[in-house]
Amino acid sequence: MQNERPVLYLIAEAGTTNPYGKTTNYAKLLLKYKHKVLFSTGQWMYSVDAGWLLGDVPYNLYFNQGSGRAVLHRRLHFNLMEYMEYSYDKYISTHHELMFNGIILNYIPLVKNLNLRELFTFKAIYGGLNPQRTTLYDLPPTLTYSSKPYTELGVGLSNIFKVGSLQSVWRITDRDKPGVSRWGLVAGIRFNF
């Protein structure tokens, strides 16, 4: 449901787990804030998420970030992050999307007839992992922890044939890790009513 008012979500999960025959209790708390701001030349959509994990659990119950690269743009995912690349027991992330109503492209002859919109995105996540957790349950080599934020920046076009978007996305941090992409081109489908 579209809404221009801020939306706040609080999600709590609790349970027990039994790794290596040892039963432990855990709790996960997530706080999500989303907002869409309309202004005369466009719109700004942003969200802030924070999560905190209590208790000793196997790595698959951590906040594992990264869902694998895809061709389609995902608004609230990190598009250049590899599958389960980062793991945290506490984190905060933010996603920003700024779309203008053609403030530059509407002044270019012929291009203005396409009604294209300029699109800019910024995404970042910063988290931590208690060192005691990694000694109890070793992380697989695909999961890592970084002491600096992971960030992405994107520039593109929206409203292509009224529903499409195309974005050039750059990975700003952790660019020298083996097997990661520093740049990507992602397409998306979005309906703006």
Backbone as a printed PyTorch tensor [residue, N CA C, xyz], in Angstrom:
tensor([[[  0.8410,  -1.1750,   0.0000],
         [  0.0000,   0.0000,   0.0000],
         [  0.8910,   1.2450,   0.0000]],

        [[  0.6740,   2.1320,  -0.9580],
         [  1.4490,   3.3700,  -1.0360],
         [  1.0420,   4.3090,   0.0870]],

        [[  2.0420,   4.9590,   0.6690],
         [  1.7820,   5.8420,   1.7910],
         [  2.8900,   6.8790,   1.8400]],

        [[  2.5520,   8.1510,   1.9770],
         [  3.5600,   9.2040,   2.0860],
         [  3.9220,   9.5000,   3.5370]],

        [[  3.3110,   8.8230,   4.4600],
         [  3.6310,   9.0260,   5.8720],
         [  4.7020,   8.0310,   6.3050]],

        [[  5.4860,   8.3970,   7.3090],
         [  6.4980,   7.4540,   7.8050],
         [  5.8470,   6.1870,   8.3620]],

        [[  6.4950,   5.0630,   8.1200],
         [  6.0010,   3.7740,   8.6090],
         [  7.1010,   3.1510,   9.4590]],

        [[  6.7310,   2.6970,  10.6400],
         [  7.6800,   2.0980,  11.5680],
         [  7.2650,   0.6590,  11.8420]],

        [[  8.2130,  -0.2650,  11.6970],
         [  7.9740,  -1.6800,  11.9710],
         [  8.8740,  -2.1140,  13.1250]],

        [[  8.3310,  -2.8820,  14.0340],
         [  9.1240,  -3.5180,  15.0850],
         [  8.8340,  -5.0070,  15.0000]],

        [[  9.8780,  -5.7940,  14.7550],
         [  9.7270,  -7.2330,  14.5700],
         [ 10.5600,  -7.9280,  15.6450]],

        [[  9.9440,  -8.8380,  16.3660],
         [ 10.6360,  -9.6000,  17.4050],
         [ 10.4790, -11.0850,  17.1000]],

        [[ 11.5690, -11.8080,  17.2590],
         [ 11.5760, -13.2620,  17.0400],
         [ 12.3180, -13.8910,  18.2060]],

        [[ 11.7830, -14.9590,  18.7370],
         [ 12.4470, -15.6630,  19.8370],
         [ 12.2840, -17.1580,  19.6220]],

        [[ 13.2410, -17.9080,  20.1190],
         [ 13.1540, -19.3530,  19.9640],
         [ 14.3010, -20.0590,  20.6510]],

        [[ 14.3830, -21.3360,  20.3930],
         [ 15.4810, -22.1490,  20.9080],
         [ 16.1480, -22.8410,  19.7330]],

        [[ 17.4030, -23.1290,  19.9030],
         [ 18.1640, -23.8390,  18.8870],
         [ 19.0150, -24.8990,  19.5830]],

        [[ 19.3730, -25.9240,  18.8610],
         [ 20.0660, -27.0540,  19.4660],
         [ 21.2850, -27.4620,  18.6400]],

        [[ 22.2690, -26.5520,  18.4770],
         [ 23.4690, -26.9350,  17.7290],
         [ 24.3900, -27.7930,  18.6010]],

        [[ 24.9370, -28.8020,  18.0250],
         [ 25.8710, -29.7000,  18.7110],
         [ 25.2880, -30.2880,  19.9890]],

        [[ 23.9570, -30.4470,  20.0530],
         [ 23.3060, -31.0450,  21.2130],
         [ 23.1580, -30.1220,  22.4020]],

        [[ 23.4860, -28.8580,  22.2510],
         [ 23.3770, -27.8910,  23.3440],
         [ 22.2100, -26.9470,  23.0490]],

        [[ 21.1590, -26.9960,  23.8510],
         [ 19.9790, -26.1570,  23.6390],
         [ 20.2340, -24.7590,  24.1840]],

        [[ 20.0170, -23.7520,  23.3420],
         [ 20.1810, -22.3630,  23.7550],
         [ 18.9630, -21.5550,  23.3090]],

        [[ 18.6800, -20.5010,  24.0420],
         [ 17.6090, -19.5740,  23.7030],
         [ 18.2010, -18.3810,  22.9660]],

        [[ 17.4050, -17.7820,  22.0980],
         [ 17.8600, -16.5910,  21.3940],
         [ 16.6700, -15.6730,  21.1290]],

        [[ 16.9930, -14.4340,  20.8130],
         [ 15.9800, -13.4480,  20.4170],
         [ 16.5850, -12.5370,  19.3600]],

        [[ 15.7620, -12.1710,  18.3970],
         [ 16.1580, -11.2280,  17.3580],
         [ 15.1800, -10.0600,  17.3870]],

        [[ 15.7180,  -8.8560,  17.3720],
         [ 14.9010,  -7.6530,  17.3340],
         [ 15.2520,  -6.8650,  16.0840]],

        [[ 14.2440,  -6.4460,  15.3360],
         [ 14.4410,  -5.6380,  14.1350],
         [ 13.5640,  -4.4040,  14.2170]],

        [[ 14.1290,  -3.2890,  13.8630],
         [ 13.4060,  -2.0370,  13.8030],
         [ 13.5770,  -1.4850,  12.3950]],

        [[ 12.4750,  -1.1900,  11.7180],
         [ 12.5170,  -0.6800,  10.3460],
         [ 11.7020,   0.5920,  10.2680]],

        [[ 12.2710,   1.5710,   9.5970],
         [ 11.6040,   2.8560,   9.3970],
         [ 11.6490,   3.1660,   7.9110]],

        [[ 10.4850,   3.4060,   7.2960],
         [ 10.4040,   3.7310,   5.8710],
         [  9.6210,   5.0180,   5.7020]],

        [[ 10.0450,   5.7930,   4.7050],
         [  9.3570,   7.0500,   4.4540],
         [  9.5160,   7.4320,   2.9840]],

        [[  8.4760,   8.0070,   2.4300],
         [  8.4810,   8.5030,   1.0540],
         [  8.1120,   9.9730,   1.1030]],

        [[  9.0150,  10.8190,   0.6160],
         [  8.8140,  12.2590,   0.6380],
         [  8.5930,  12.7390,  -0.7930]],

        [[  7.4430,  13.3350,  -1.0440],
         [  7.1390,  13.8970,  -2.3620],
         [  7.4530,  15.3900,  -2.3460]],

        [[  8.0750,  15.8640,  -3.4250],
         [  8.3020,  17.2910,  -3.5780],
         [  8.0740,  17.6530,  -5.0380]],

        [[  8.0910,  18.9330,  -5.3530],
         [  7.6370,  19.3930,  -6.6710],
         [  8.4580,  18.8270,  -7.8250]],

        [[  9.7240,  18.5290,  -7.6240],
         [ 10.5510,  18.0300,  -8.7250],
         [ 10.8480,  16.5390,  -8.6380]],

        [[ 10.2160,  15.8220,  -7.7130],
         [ 10.4660,  14.3840,  -7.6270],
         [ 10.0420,  13.7870,  -6.3060]],

        [[ 10.7420,  12.7170,  -5.9330],
         [ 10.4430,  12.0410,  -4.6720],
         [ 11.7160,  11.4150,  -4.0990]],

        [[ 11.7120,  11.2950,  -2.7790],
         [ 12.8300,  10.6850,  -2.0600],
         [ 12.2420,   9.5850,  -1.1910]],

        [[ 12.6840,   8.3570,  -1.4260],
         [ 12.2680,   7.2280,  -0.5950],
         [ 13.4930,   6.7630,   0.1760]],

        [[ 13.3180,   6.6020,   1.4760],
         [ 14.4380,   6.1300,   2.2750],
         [ 13.9360,   5.1900,   3.3580]],

        [[ 14.8610,   4.3770,   3.8430],
         [ 14.5470,   3.4800,   4.9520],
         [ 15.7960,   3.3230,   5.8130]],

        [[ 15.5570,   3.0500,   7.0710],
         [ 16.6250,   2.7600,   8.0310],
         [ 16.2140,   1.4930,   8.7600]],

        [[ 17.1080,   0.5080,   8.8000],
         [ 16.8590,  -0.7580,   9.4870],
         [ 17.9360,  -0.9600,  10.5410]],

        [[ 17.5540,  -1.5740,  11.6350],
         [ 18.5210,  -1.9430,  12.6660],
         [ 18.1170,  -3.3030,  13.2290]],

        [[ 19.1010,  -4.1330,  13.5160],
         [ 18.8340,  -5.4520,  14.0720],
         [ 19.8090,  -5.7880,  15.1780]],

        [[ 19.3370,  -6.6040,  16.1220],
         [ 20.1580,  -6.9950,  17.2660],
         [ 19.8120,  -8.4240,  17.6170]],

        [[ 20.8270,  -9.2440,  17.7620],
         [ 20.6690, -10.6630,  18.0740],
         [ 21.1670, -10.9220,  19.4890]],

        [[ 20.3470, -11.5900,  20.3010],
         [ 20.7050, -11.9520,  21.6710],
         [ 20.7660, -13.4660,  21.7740]],

        [[ 21.8200, -13.9760,  22.3600],
         [ 21.9510, -15.4140,  22.5480],
         [ 22.9670, -16.0270,  21.5970]],

        [[ 23.3890, -17.2470,  21.9090],
         [ 24.3430, -17.9790,  21.0750],
         [ 23.5830, -18.8580,  20.1060]],

        [[ 23.8450, -18.6400,  18.8220],
         [ 23.1340, -19.3690,  17.7750],
         [ 24.1200, -19.7670,  16.6810]],

        [[ 23.7540, -20.7210,  15.8450],
         [ 24.5840, -21.0220,  14.6760],
         [ 24.5600, -19.8580,  13.6800]],

        [[ 25.5370, -19.8170,  12.7830],
         [ 25.6920, -18.6920,  11.8760],
         [ 24.4770, -18.4660,  10.9770]],

        [[ 23.7020, -19.4940,  10.6890],
         [ 22.5670, -19.2900,   9.7890],
         [ 21.4420, -18.4810,  10.4390]],

        [[ 21.5170, -18.2230,  11.7500],
         [ 20.5330, -17.3610,  12.4030],
         [ 21.0540, -15.9360,  12.6050]],

        [[ 22.3070, -15.6570,  12.1960],
         [ 22.8140, -14.2840,  12.2360],
         [ 22.0600, -13.4590,  11.2070]],

        [[ 22.3060, -12.1700,  11.2030],
         [ 21.8120, -11.2980,  10.1430],
         [ 22.8040, -11.4200,   8.9890]],

        [[ 22.5410, -12.3300,   8.0850],
         [ 23.4270, -12.5820,   6.9570],
         [ 23.0090, -11.6920,   5.7960]],

        [[ 23.9210, -10.8350,   5.3790],
         [ 23.6310,  -9.8690,   4.3260],
         [ 24.1920, -10.3610,   3.0020]],

        [[ 23.4870, -10.0250,   1.9640],
         [ 23.8850, -10.4110,   0.6170],
         [ 23.0140, -11.5350,   0.1290]],

        [[ 22.3750, -11.2870,  -0.9970],
         [ 21.4930, -12.3110,  -1.5430],
         [ 21.8990, -12.7050,  -2.9420]],

        [[ 23.1140, -12.3910,  -3.3230],
         [ 23.5950, -12.7650,  -4.6470],
         [ 23.2580, -11.7100,  -5.6680]],

        [[ 24.1500, -11.5510,  -6.6230],
         [ 23.9290, -10.5530,  -7.6630],
         [ 22.8000, -10.9940,  -8.5650]],

        [[ 22.0500, -10.0390,  -9.0080],
         [ 20.9410, -10.3240,  -9.9130],
         [ 20.8870,  -9.2400, -10.9740]],

        [[ 20.2360,  -9.5380, -12.0590],
         [ 20.0900,  -8.5720, -13.1380],
         [ 19.0440,  -7.5290, -12.7670]],

        [[ 18.0180,  -7.9430, -12.0240],
         [ 16.9600,  -7.0180, -11.6450],
         [ 17.3290,  -6.2480, -10.3810]],

        [[ 17.0890,  -4.9520, -10.4090],
         [ 17.3390,  -4.0910,  -9.2550],
         [ 16.3620,  -4.4250,  -8.1340]],

        [[ 16.8940,  -4.5370,  -6.9340],
         [ 16.0560,  -4.7650,  -5.7650],
         [ 16.2070,  -3.5560,  -4.8560]],

        [[ 15.0960,  -2.9150,  -4.6000],
         [ 15.1050,  -1.6240,  -3.9170],
         [ 15.7130,  -1.6990,  -2.5210]],

        [[ 15.3920,  -2.6900,  -1.7250],
         [ 15.8700,  -2.7610,  -0.3440],
         [ 16.9260,  -3.8420,  -0.1390]],

        [[ 17.6530,  -4.1760,  -1.1980],
         [ 18.7620,  -5.1190,  -1.1200],
         [ 20.0200,  -4.4500,  -1.6540]],

        [[ 21.1370,  -5.0430,  -1.3580],
         [ 22.4080,  -4.5530,  -1.8680],
         [ 22.6920,  -5.3080,  -3.1630]],

        [[ 22.7190,  -4.5850,  -4.2680],
         [ 22.7520,  -5.2140,  -5.5790],
         [ 24.1030,  -5.8030,  -5.9700]],

        [[ 25.2090,  -5.3460,  -5.4000],
         [ 26.5190,  -5.8840,  -5.7500],
         [ 27.1070,  -6.7700,  -4.6550]],

        [[ 26.3600,  -7.0260,  -3.6210],
         [ 26.8410,  -7.8840,  -2.5450],
         [ 26.6380,  -9.3470,  -2.9370]],

        [[ 27.6520, -10.1570,  -2.7240],
         [ 27.5730, -11.5700,  -3.0660],
         [ 26.6820, -12.3260,  -2.0780]],

        [[ 26.3140, -13.5260,  -2.4270],
         [ 25.4210, -14.3440,  -1.6030],
         [ 26.0230, -14.5650,  -0.2200]],

        [[ 25.3030, -14.1680,   0.8260],
         [ 25.7170, -14.3060,   2.2260],
         [ 27.1560, -13.8130,   2.4440]],

        [[ 27.4510, -12.6310,   1.9290],
         [ 28.8240, -12.1160,   2.0120],
         [ 29.1960, -11.6150,   3.4040]],

        [[ 28.2510, -11.0190,   4.1240],
         [ 28.5350, -10.4630,   5.4460],
         [ 27.6140, -11.0770,   6.4870]],

        [[ 28.1010, -11.1270,   7.7110],
         [ 27.3370, -11.6920,   8.8120],
         [ 27.4900, -10.7920,  10.0330]],

        [[ 26.3560, -10.4760,  10.6760],
         [ 26.3720,  -9.5790,  11.8290],
         [ 25.4650, -10.1170,  12.9290]],

        [[ 25.7690,  -9.7450,  14.1750],
         [ 24.8130,  -9.9770,  15.2540],
         [ 24.1460,  -8.6710,  15.6800]],

        [[ 24.6380,  -7.5520,  15.1560],
         [ 23.9860,  -6.2530,  15.3040],
         [ 24.3580,  -5.4120,  14.0830]],

        [[ 23.4060,  -4.6600,  13.5740],
         [ 23.6790,  -3.8680,  12.3810],
         [ 22.7090,  -2.7040,  12.2790]],

        [[ 23.0720,  -1.7610,  11.4460],
         [ 22.1850,  -0.6850,  11.0390],
         [ 22.4310,  -0.4540,   9.5500]],

        [[ 21.3720,  -0.2790,   8.7890],
         [ 21.5180,  -0.0500,   7.3540],
         [ 20.5710,   1.0440,   6.9040]],

        [[ 20.8960,   1.6270,   5.7730],
         [ 20.0460,   2.6680,   5.2030],
         [ 20.0140,   2.5270,   3.6920]],

        [[ 18.8690,   2.8360,   3.1210],
         [ 18.6490,   2.7920,   1.6700],
         [ 17.9840,   4.1010,   1.2650]],

        [[ 18.5500,   4.7490,   0.2610],
         [ 18.0000,   6.0160,  -0.2220],
         [ 17.8030,   5.9350,  -1.7210]],

        [[ 16.6790,   6.4600,  -2.1780],
         [ 16.3810,   6.5040,  -3.6040],
         [ 15.7840,   7.8710,  -3.9120]],

        [[ 16.4650,   8.6170,  -4.7620],
         [ 16.0340,   9.9530,  -5.1410],
         [ 15.6820,   9.9310,  -6.6180]],

        [[ 14.4340,  10.2160,  -6.9320],
         [ 13.9890,  10.2050,  -8.3200],
         [ 13.4360,  11.5830,  -8.6610]],

        [[ 14.0060,  12.1620,  -9.7230],
         [ 13.5520,  13.4690, -10.1810],
         [ 12.5950,  13.2860, -11.3510]],

        [[ 11.7500,  14.2770, -11.5590],
         [ 10.7540,  14.2170, -12.6250],
         [ 11.2930,  14.8100, -13.9230]],

        [[ 12.4940,  14.4250, -14.3110],
         [ 13.0580,  14.8800, -15.5740],
         [ 13.5900,  16.2970, -15.5380]],

        [[ 14.1520,  16.7460, -14.4110],
         [ 14.6020,  18.1370, -14.3120],
         [ 15.7680,  18.4350, -15.2630]],

        [[ 16.5060,  17.4310, -15.6740],
         [ 17.5770,  17.6080, -16.6590],
         [ 17.1310,  17.0910, -18.0250]],

        [[ 16.5700,  15.8870, -18.0500],
         [ 16.2220,  15.2420, -19.3210],
         [ 15.0870,  15.9340, -20.0540]],

        [[ 14.2470,  16.6780, -19.3640],
         [ 13.1420,  17.3780, -20.0230],
         [ 13.6080,  18.5790, -20.8420]],

        [[ 14.8700,  18.9500, -20.7430],
         [ 15.4110,  20.0610, -21.5250],
         [ 16.1930,  19.5870, -22.7460]],

        [[ 16.2540,  18.2940, -22.9650],
         [ 16.9630,  17.7510, -24.1220],
         [ 15.9350,  17.4510, -25.2110]],

        [[ 16.0740,  18.0700, -26.3910],
         [ 15.0990,  17.8170, -27.4600],
         [ 15.0030,  16.3260, -27.7840]],

        [[ 13.8470,  15.8880, -28.1530],
         [ 13.4890,  14.5050, -28.4770],
         [ 13.5000,  13.6000, -27.2470]],

        [[ 14.5020,  13.7060, -26.3860],
         [ 14.5640,  12.8870, -25.1730],
         [ 13.4220,  13.2550, -24.2270]],

        [[ 13.0480,  14.5340, -24.2140],
         [ 11.9730,  14.9740, -23.3110],
         [ 10.6480,  14.2970, -23.6310]],

        [[ 10.4600,  13.8510, -24.8740],
         [  9.2230,  13.1650, -25.2480],
         [  9.1180,  11.7680, -24.6290]],

        [[ 10.2450,  11.2150, -24.1840],
         [ 10.2470,   9.8900, -23.5630],
         [  9.7980,   9.9300, -22.1020]],

        [[  9.7570,  11.1390, -21.5270],
         [  9.3250,  11.3200, -20.1340],
         [ 10.1720,  10.4860, -19.1540]],

        [[ 11.4720,  10.4440, -19.3870],
         [ 12.3780,   9.7060, -18.5010],
         [ 12.6180,  10.4930, -17.2180]],

        [[ 12.9460,   9.7800, -16.1620],
         [ 13.2140,  10.4020, -14.8680],
         [ 14.6100,  10.0080, -14.3890]],

        [[ 15.3030,  10.9570, -13.7970],
         [ 16.6340,  10.6970, -13.2530],
         [ 16.4980,   9.9460, -11.9300]],

        [[ 17.3940,   8.9940, -11.7080],
         [ 17.3160,   8.1340, -10.5250],
         [ 18.6980,   8.0240,  -9.8830]],

        [[ 18.7630,   8.2550,  -8.5760],
         [ 20.0050,   8.1580,  -7.8170],
         [ 19.7380,   7.2990,  -6.5750]],

        [[ 20.6450,   6.3770,  -6.2670],
         [ 20.4830,   5.5360,  -5.0800],
         [ 21.7670,   5.5230,  -4.2580]],

        [[ 21.5910,   5.3530,  -2.9580],
         [ 22.7120,   5.1710,  -2.0340],
         [ 22.2730,   4.1530,  -0.9930]],

        [[ 23.1350,   3.1640,  -0.7410],
         [ 22.8290,   2.1220,   0.2370],
         [ 24.0720,   1.8780,   1.0890]],

        [[ 23.8550,   1.6760,   2.3780],
         [ 24.9790,   1.4290,   3.2870],
         [ 24.5310,   0.5310,   4.4230]],

        [[ 25.4810,  -0.2500,   4.9300],
         [ 25.2280,  -1.0790,   6.1100],
         [ 26.4940,  -1.0990,   6.9550]],

        [[ 26.2930,  -1.0370,   8.2510],
         [ 27.4020,  -1.1290,   9.1980],
         [ 26.9620,  -2.0550,  10.3210]],

        [[ 27.8280,  -2.9850,  10.6750],
         [ 27.4580,  -3.9300,  11.7220],
         [ 28.6560,  -4.4550,  12.4770]],

        [[ 28.3500,  -5.2790,  13.4490],
         [ 29.3870,  -5.8760,  14.2630],
         [ 29.0810,  -7.3320,  14.5250]],

        [[ 30.1060,  -8.0490,  14.9330],
         [ 29.9710,  -9.4630,  15.2570],
         [ 30.8010,  -9.7300,  16.5000]],

        [[ 30.1620, -10.2100,  17.5420],
         [ 30.8410, -10.5390,  18.7800],
         [ 31.8830, -11.6260,  18.4940]],

        [[ 33.1520, -11.3980,  18.8310],
         [ 34.1880, -12.3960,  18.5300],
         [ 33.9430, -13.7540,  19.1930]],

        [[ 33.2370, -13.7890,  20.3170],
         [ 32.9520, -15.0660,  20.9750],
         [ 32.0390, -15.9380,  20.1250]],

        [[ 31.2170, -15.3330,  19.3100],
         [ 30.3230, -16.1200,  18.4570],
         [ 31.0990, -16.9410,  17.4350]],

        [[ 32.1440, -16.3680,  16.8750],
         [ 32.8850, -17.0940,  15.8500],
         [ 33.7030, -18.2390,  16.4340]],

        [[ 34.0080, -18.1990,  17.7160],
         [ 34.7390, -19.3220,  18.3040],
         [ 33.7920, -20.4810,  18.6100]],

        [[ 32.5210, -20.1570,  18.9480],
         [ 31.5620, -21.2160,  19.2270],
         [ 31.1020, -21.9090,  17.9490]],

        [[ 30.7910, -21.1380,  16.9540],
         [ 30.2760, -21.6720,  15.6930],
         [ 31.0270, -21.0120,  14.5490]],

        [[ 31.9580, -21.7070,  13.9720],
         [ 32.7880, -21.1280,  12.9200],
         [ 31.9500, -20.7200,  11.7150]],

        [[ 32.2800, -19.5390,  11.2070],
         [ 31.5940, -19.0540,  10.0150],
         [ 32.1720, -19.7340,   8.7820]],

        [[ 31.3420, -20.0520,   7.8120],
         [ 31.8810, -20.5550,   6.5500],
         [ 32.7120, -19.4600,   5.8800]],

        [[ 33.6200, -19.8320,   5.0020],
         [ 34.5040, -18.8220,   4.3970],
         [ 33.7720, -17.7830,   3.5490]],

        [[ 32.5560, -18.0760,   3.1140],
         [ 31.8200, -17.0890,   2.3130],
         [ 31.2980, -15.9480,   3.1650]],

        [[ 31.1330, -16.1680,   4.4600],
         [ 30.6630, -15.1140,   5.3520],
         [ 31.8550, -14.4170,   5.9850]],

        [[ 31.8310, -13.0910,   5.9410],
         [ 32.9230, -12.3280,   6.5310],
         [ 32.3430, -11.2210,   7.3940]],

        [[ 33.2340, -10.5660,   8.0850],
         [ 32.8660,  -9.4230,   8.9050],
         [ 33.7940,  -8.2880,   8.5150]],

        [[ 33.2550,  -7.1020,   8.3460],
         [ 34.0650,  -5.9480,   7.9970],
         [ 33.8780,  -4.8830,   9.0620]],

        [[ 34.9710,  -4.2530,   9.4630],
         [ 34.8890,  -3.2090,  10.4850],
         [ 34.4980,  -1.8620,   9.8910]],

        [[ 34.3520,  -1.7900,   8.5670],
         [ 33.9150,  -0.5490,   7.9380],
         [ 32.5830,  -0.7790,   7.2360]],

        [[ 31.8240,   0.2810,   6.9980],
         [ 30.5200,   0.1100,   6.3480],
         [ 30.6690,  -0.3710,   4.9070]],

        [[ 29.6730,  -1.1250,   4.4600],
         [ 29.5720,  -1.4930,   3.0490],
         [ 28.6570,  -0.4640,   2.3980]],

        [[ 29.0680,   0.0800,   1.2500],
         [ 28.2580,   1.1030,   0.5860],
         [ 28.1750,   0.8500,  -0.9110]],

        [[ 27.0530,   1.2540,  -1.4820],
         [ 26.8050,   1.2090,  -2.9260],
         [ 26.2110,   2.5410,  -3.3640]],

        [[ 26.5220,   2.9090,  -4.6030],
         [ 26.0110,   4.1390,  -5.1790],
         [ 25.4990,   3.8280,  -6.5810]],

        [[ 24.3320,   4.3530,  -6.9290],
         [ 23.7580,   4.0790,  -8.2430],
         [ 23.2290,   5.3330,  -8.9190]],

        [[ 23.3350,   5.3510, -10.2530],
         [ 22.8240,   6.4390, -11.0750],
         [ 22.1260,   5.8030, -12.2610]],

        [[ 20.9280,   6.3060, -12.5920],
         [ 20.2370,   5.7010, -13.7200],
         [ 19.0260,   6.4750, -14.1810]],

        [[ 18.2060,   5.7730, -14.9590],
         [ 16.9890,   6.3150, -15.5330],
         [ 15.8010,   5.4960, -15.0810]],

        [[ 14.6850,   6.1710, -14.9050],
         [ 13.4480,   5.5000, -14.5310],
         [ 12.3550,   5.9260, -15.5130]],

        [[ 11.2290,   5.2510, -15.4380],
         [ 10.0740,   5.5110, -16.2880],
         [ 10.3450,   5.1320, -17.7520]],

        [[ 11.1680,   4.1230, -17.9670],
         [ 11.4320,   3.6230, -19.3100],
         [ 10.2200,   2.7950, -19.7310]],

        [[  9.5660,   3.1960, -20.8030],
         [  8.3090,   2.5790, -21.2450],
         [  7.2910,   2.5240, -20.1050]],

        [[  7.3170,   3.5240, -19.2380],
         [  6.3790,   3.7160, -18.1220],
         [  6.5820,   2.7610, -16.9440]],

        [[  7.3690,   1.7050, -17.0750],
         [  7.5110,   0.7410, -15.9740],
         [  8.9550,   0.3400, -15.6640]],

        [[  9.9040,   0.6510, -16.5110],
         [ 11.2600,   0.1280, -16.3420],
         [ 12.2390,   1.1370, -15.7770]],

        [[ 13.3340,   0.6200, -15.2620],
         [ 14.4480,   1.4540, -14.8150],
         [ 15.7540,   0.7530, -15.1720]],

        [[ 16.7820,   1.5390, -15.3620],
         [ 18.1110,   1.0230, -15.6680],
         [ 19.1070,   1.8340, -14.8620]],

        [[ 19.9760,   1.1260, -14.1370],
         [ 20.8710,   1.7940, -13.2130],
         [ 22.2890,   1.2650, -13.3290]],

        [[ 23.2460,   2.1630, -13.2370],
         [ 24.6490,   1.8080, -13.1220],
         [ 24.9890,   1.8810, -11.6360]],

        [[ 25.4890,   0.7720, -11.0690],
         [ 25.7240,   0.6850,  -9.6270],
         [ 27.2040,   0.4390,  -9.3680]],

        [[ 27.7790,   1.1900,  -8.4250],
         [ 29.1730,   1.0410,  -8.0410],
         [ 29.2720,   0.5940,  -6.5920]],

        [[ 30.1590,  -0.3280,  -6.3570],
         [ 30.4930,  -0.7500,  -5.0000],
         [ 31.5800,   0.2050,  -4.5130]],

        [[ 31.3270,   0.8980,  -3.4090],
         [ 32.2490,   1.9330,  -2.9320],
         [ 33.2970,   1.3500,  -1.9780]],

        [[ 32.9200,   0.4260,  -1.1080],
         [ 33.8560,  -0.1400,  -0.1360],
         [ 34.0630,  -1.6250,  -0.3990]],

        [[ 35.1120,  -2.1860,   0.1880],
         [ 35.4780,  -3.6030,   0.0230],
         [ 35.5470,  -3.9980,  -1.4500]],

        [[ 36.1640,  -3.1470,  -2.2400],
         [ 36.2620,  -3.3850,  -3.6790],
         [ 37.3620,  -4.3850,  -4.0450]],

        [[ 38.3040,  -4.6150,  -3.1390],
         [ 39.4430,  -5.4710,  -3.4620],
         [ 39.2780,  -6.9080,  -2.9990]],

        [[ 38.1060,  -7.2590,  -2.4950],
         [ 37.8740,  -8.6510,  -2.0900],
         [ 37.8370,  -9.5320,  -3.3290]],

        [[ 38.3820, -10.7370,  -3.2350],
         [ 38.3490, -11.6200,  -4.4060],
         [ 36.9250, -12.0480,  -4.7590]],

        [[ 36.6320, -12.0510,  -6.0460],
         [ 35.3540, -12.5470,  -6.5280],
         [ 34.1880, -11.5850,  -6.4520]],

        [[ 34.4240, -10.3140,  -6.0980],
         [ 33.3220,  -9.3640,  -6.0280],
         [ 33.3320,  -8.4600,  -7.2510]],

        [[ 32.1670,  -7.9390,  -7.5810],
         [ 32.0370,  -7.0100,  -8.6990],
         [ 32.0890,  -5.5790,  -8.1770]],

        [[ 32.8900,  -4.7600,  -8.8310],
         [ 32.9940,  -3.3570,  -8.4440],
         [ 31.9050,  -2.5140,  -9.0840]],

        [[ 31.3550,  -2.9990, -10.1870],
         [ 30.3680,  -2.2470, -10.9390],
         [ 29.3600,  -3.2020, -11.5420]],

        [[ 28.1310,  -2.7440, -11.6790],
         [ 27.1110,  -3.5480, -12.3020],
         [ 26.0410,  -2.6940, -12.9490]],

        [[ 25.3640,  -3.2700, -13.9170],
         [ 24.2450,  -2.6270, -14.5900],
         [ 23.0120,  -3.4280, -14.2320]],

        [[ 22.0340,  -2.7890, -13.5970],
         [ 20.8360,  -3.5130, -13.1510],
         [ 19.5910,  -2.8420, -13.7230]],

        [[ 18.6570,  -3.6590, -14.1110],
         [ 17.3640,  -3.1890, -14.6200],
         [ 16.3120,  -3.4550, -13.5600]],

        [[ 15.2280,  -2.7350, -13.6230],
         [ 14.1760,  -2.9260, -12.6450],
         [ 12.8170,  -2.6340, -13.2450]],

        [[ 11.8050,  -3.1220, -12.5440],
         [ 10.4220,  -2.8570, -12.9230],
         [  9.7790,  -2.1250, -11.7490]],

        [[  9.1780,  -1.0120, -12.0290],
         [  8.5270,  -0.2300, -10.9810],
         [  7.2950,   0.4440, -11.5600]],

        [[  6.2620,   0.4750, -10.7820],
         [  5.0220,   1.1110, -11.1720],
         [  4.8450,   2.3620, -10.3350]],

        [[  4.8530,   3.5070, -10.9700],
         [  4.6670,   4.7790, -10.2750],
         [  3.3140,   5.3460, -10.6510]],

        [[  2.3990,   5.3290,  -9.6920],
         [  1.0420,   5.8250,  -9.9560],
         [  0.9050,   7.2500,  -9.4660]]])
